[in-house]
Structure formats: C-alpha cells, structure tokens
Amino acid sequence: MSMKQLHLTRTDSLSAKPVRNPLVGTRIDANGELVLSVPMKRNLKTRLISTFFLVPKNREIILDETGRRIWEKCNGKNTVIQMIESLIADYKLNRKEAEVSLIEYLRMLSSRGLVALEIEQKK
C-alpha cells in the first residue's frame, strides 16, 4: 500500500478494527486503574537533555473506566461499529453520542501512536 493518505468511506471506517500498538505496555496500579506505558521517542533533543537530567524511558497514561473498556476492545477482533453498540448498551447513550465520542477517542489514541485501524482490503 502506498504512503498516500487513505480516503475511507464511512462504512469502511465503521467496519475497521482498532488494534493496540504492541510496544505499549500495560499494568494495573494500586487503585485498580489501567496504566499504559508508552516508550518515549529518543530524538537528539531528548538524548541531550538526558545527559544532564533523568529522563524516563516511558511515559505513563492512566485510563479511566471508559477508556479502559475501549482499550480492551481494541484487540483487532472488534469493529468500530461493535464498539459503538457496546457504548450504547453500557452507558445508555444515543447512537450519535456514542459514535462521535468513540471516533474522537480513537482518533486521539491513534494520533498518539497507541492504536491503529486495521482495514480489510477490498477485493
């Protein structure tokens, strides 16, 4: 596949399967919250700063209950539409609220390199 920006239809987007970045570690903290451990990018600026200061190798992100549920469903098995249906059932949201909220959350996770969308190739 080329490096060009993909132009997906709404149907393609909703049938995509979110997949977690395998480099992101997870653990449960003392409060029972899910903590994501994201490797820090090591560019020249970071390496220079780390010669003078202690710079962590990973950045941690704590997910709330809803974020944890979404993260757990980003396993390459659930489609976006299935995740929307789950949010509707779990939180009594209307379809539009669930869709907009989930897509925005997945967009944020994707922009941080935490998840990617697996899109089935059309034949």
Secondary structure, DSSP 4 states (H G I P E B T S, - for coil): --SSPP---HHHHHH-EEEE-TT-EEEE-TTS-EEEEEEPP--HHHHHHHTTS---SEEEEEE-HHHHHHHHHTBTTS-HHHHHHHHHHHH---HHHHHHHHHHHHHHHHHTTSEEEE-PPP-
